Amino acid sequence: MPPTATRNQQLSGAEKAAVIMLALGEEHGMQLWQLMDDDEIKEITLAMSNLGQIDSNMVEQLFMEFVNQMSSTGSLVGSMNNTERLLAKILPDDRVELIMEEIRGPAGRTMWDKLGNVNETVLANYLKNEYPQTVAVVLTKIRPDHASRVLSELPEDFAMEVITRMLRMESVQKDILDKVERTLRVEFMSNLARTNRRDAHEMMADIFNNLDRATESRFITSLEERSRDSAEKIKALMFTFEDLIKLDPGGVQTLLRGVEKDKLGLALKGSSEALRDLFFSNMSERAAKILREDMDAMGPVRLKDVDEAQMEIVNIAKDLAERGEIMLADNKEDDELIY
């Protein structure tokens, strides 16, 4: 059996349709696209964007299979860009955007598969603004382990309401399920795909945050030699002055002993009220009163000076953490302390 025929048999129906639609192009394929619903378009275009190169023999075999006749059009290349360009010529812009955003979004064939690949905090932040019944439906459709993490991220009273609805829930009617799925697709998944296009420096900062200090230092030093600006941006994103609010009282007091009071006052001028209160509450009344007075006496200060003071204190905190004198909190659940 010829190799082309073998591969032809290995293609799914969606992949075969994708090859045909690519071969038909804009002029001949327009009427076919317009007859499809959104789910059919998404399935075919997702297959299309992953086809890679398709040789003319494959195209001919498929046309023979579909319509028993074909004029070879040469090799085709299916890619994300080619798919988007083709759709842009035959569908309204908003419909193209919705289809492409879902293709680029979290992996998964169905909406519920895709939700299973969304970070639990992100999903919970969206669901907490929905009706408890809607959230209950969603949590019954995703994996139990993922549902448990999402549930733990919801406000407690709201979570208990959702649990109550889940316990009382009977089989969900298909039209209700379809409505929930449609809402998630339009309001959540498309926005998620857009917001997931993160700044590259922010992404690298998250990666560097998970390196040990020696490796982090080595990479940062090497990056500074190539692009000091990028290195500085990443360092600034890795741990901010506001992150010090996660310190426990003992850590704050240890940090205070290693920081110059004038630098602290300058840094706190540009901080949140909550962070100021954290530092003041870990000082004596007299020391807190003096620091407040010093801050008032400073008057307006330059943002550049505040940033420098904050970065200096952050670096001191990181040094103390490296020596094991304080613990800088992160988002790793395994590092949670049990008292």
N, C-alpha and C positions, 0 to 999 in steps of 0.2 A: 504494500500500500504506500503511495507517495507520501512524503513527510507532510506536505500541505494538507492532504486529506485527513491525516492523523490529527493535526492540530485543529482542523476544522471541527472534528468531532469532539474535541476537548473544550471548545468554546461554549459558554452558557448562552441561553436565549438572548439575554440583555446584551452580551458582547457581540453576538451576531448582528443584532439590530443596530448596535452602535457602529459597526463596520459599514453596514448598508447606508445608514444615515450620513456618515462621513463621505461615502462615495457619491451619494446623491447631491450633496452640497446644498447651497442656499436655494438655488432656483427650483430644483426638482423636489427638494425635501420639505419646502415650506408648508405645503398643504398637509403633509403627514404630521409634522410637528404640531400644527394647529388642531389636529384631531385628537391629540393625546392630552390626558389630564396631567396635573403636576406630579403625581407619584410616578407615572410612566416616564415622564421627561427626566425626573431625578434619577430613576434607575438606569435609564439608557445613558444619560450624560455622565453619571458616575463611572459606568463601565467604559465609556468613550475616553474619559480623562486618564484611564489607566491602561489603555490598549498598547501604547508604544507603537512600533513600526509594524505595519501590516503590508505584506507584499501583494503584488497584483494577482498572483495565482490564488491566494486566499480570497481576495475580493471576487474573483471570477467564480470560484467554487461556491461561494455564498450566494451570489446572484443566480447561479444555476439552481441552487437549492430553493431559493425563494420564488423566482419567476422563470426559471429555465432558459434564461437568455441574459447576455451581458456583453457590454463592450468595455474591455479593460481600461481602467483609468490610472494605472500606475500605482506606486506605493503610497500609503497614507500614514500619517503620524498622528496618533491621538494624544493630546496633552491638555492640561488645565487651560492654558492660554488659547489653544485652538478651539476648544470646546466653548469657552466664553465668547470668543470672537464670532463663532458660528451662531450661537444663540442670540447675540446682540443684534444680528441682522434680521432675525425672524420673529423675535418676541419683544414685548415692551420692556424697558429698562428695569422697572421695579420687579418684574417677574424673573428676569435674568439674574438680578442681584440676589433675590431670595433663593433661587436654585443653587447658585454658585456658593453662597454663604453656607448652605447646608452641606454641600459637597466638601467644602474646606473645614467644616466644623468637626466636633468630636467624632471618632470612629464609631461605626455601628450601622447595621442594615436598617433597623427600625428606630423609631423615635425613642423607645424605651432602652434599646441598646446604647444609643447615643447618650441618654441621660446617665446611664451607668458609668460613663467615662468622664462625667463632669465632676469637678471637685466638690466635695460635700458642703463646704462653706459657701461656695458660689451658688450652689443649688438651693441651699437653705435660705440664703439672703433673698432669693427671688420668691421662694415658696411662702415665706413668712408674711407676705403681702397678699396672699391668695386666701380664698375661703378654706376653712379646715376640711370640708368635704372634698374639695379639689385636691388638697395635699394628701389626704387619705388615699384617694384613687391613685395618685402618682406613686406613693410609697408601696402600694400593693403590686405595682407593675415593675419595679426595679428589684435588683438582687437584695436579699435580706441584710447582708453585711453592709451594703451601701446605704440602705434605708435606715439602718441603725445609726450610722454616722451622721446622716442628714438630720434624723430626729434629735440627736444629742446637740446639734447646732441651733435648733429652734428655741425660741423663748419658752420657758418651762410651762407656763399656763397654756400657751398655744399648742405646745407639743402634747400636753395631756388631752386637750380637746381633739386633736388629730387621732390620738390613740383610741379615745372613746368612739370616734366615728369609724375607725378601722375595725374595732371589735363588733360593732353593730352592722357593718357593711354586708350586704348580700351581693349577688352577682350584679355587676354593673352593666346597664343597657348599652348596646353598641353605639347608639347615637350620642350618648353622654361621653363615652370613651373617645369617640371620634372628635367631639367638640374639645375635650381636654387636650387631646393630641394636637389638634389644629392650633389651639391657643399657644401651646408650648412651642410649636414650630415657628409661628409668626412672631410672638412677643418675646420669646426667650432665646431659642437656638440661633436665630438670625442675629440678634444683638450680641450674643455670646461670641459668635464667630468674629464679629467686628472688634469687640473689646479684647479678644485674645491676641490681636496683632500687637504684641507688647513691644515696648522699646527694647532694642538689643542690649543696651547697657543695663537695664533693669533685669533682663533675663540672666545676663552674666553675673550680676550682683547676687542673685538668688543661688546660682551655681557656686560662686566663690564662698558664699556664706556656709556652704556645706563641706568645704575643704578644711583640713587641719591647718593650723596657723602657719606651719613651715611651708606647706605647699602653696597656701594662699600668698604668702610673702614672696615666694619664688616666682609665681605667675605674675603678680602685680609688678615686681621689679622688672621682669622681662617685658611686660606690656608697656611700662613707663619708657623703656628704651625705644619702643616702636611708635607709641602714641601716648604721650603724657596726658593729653586731654581726655582720652578714653579711660585711662587708668584712674584719673581723678574722679571722673563721673561715676565709675563703678564703685570706687571706695566710698564716695559720698552716699551711694544708694545701699551699701551693704549694711550699715548700722547707723541710724540717725540719733541725734541727741534726744528726741522724743521717745526713742526706744528704751531710754533709761527708766521710764515710768514702770517698766516691768521688774525693776530691782526690788528685792525685799528690804525691809528696814535696816537689817544688818549690812546689806550691800551698800545702801545709800550712805550709811555712817562711815563705812570703810572708804568709800569714794571721797566723801567730804574731807577726810583727813589728808588726802593726797592732792587736793585741788586748791589753788590760790583763790582767796575770797573775791578778789577783784575780777578774776576770770569767771568765777561762778556767777557773780552779779551781772556781768555783761552777757553771759550765755543765757541766763534766765530772763533777760529783757526780751528775748525773742522766742520764749517758750510758751507753752500752753499754761493756763491757770492751774490745771491738775498737776502738771510736773512741778510748778513752783511750790504748790502746797505739799507735795511729797518731800521736797528738800527742806522746806521750812519746818515741817512736822518732825523731822529727824534732827533738828538743832535745838539747842536750849532757847528759851524764850528771848533771852538777851541777845544771843547771836542772830536769831531770826530777825529781831527788831533792828539791829545794826545793819544787817544785810539789806533789809527793805529800805532803810533810810539811805544807804549808799546807792541803791538802784534808783531811787527817786532823785538823788542829787546828780546822777549822770545826765539827766535830761535826754534829749534825742541822741541816738547812737547810730553809727553807720551799720548797715546790714552786713557789709563785708567783715567788720570787726566782730559782730555777733557770730557769724558763721565760723570765723577762725577760732573764737573762744569755745564754741560748741564742739568743733572738731577736735580741739586740744583735749577737752574733757572726755570725749568719746575714746580717744586714743589712750588716755590714762585708764579708763574703764576696761578697755580691751587688754591692756598690759596687766592689770590686776586680775582679770579673768584668766589670763594665761598662767599666772602664778598661783591660781587656785584660791585667791583671796576673796573673790566675789563670783557670782554666777550670773552670766548674761542670759536671760531667758530667750528661748527660740520657740519655734512651732512644733518641735518634735515631741510627740506624746510620750515617747519612751523616757524622756528626761524629766517628766513631771515628778515632783517630790511628794512623798507620802509621809505625813507626820503622825 
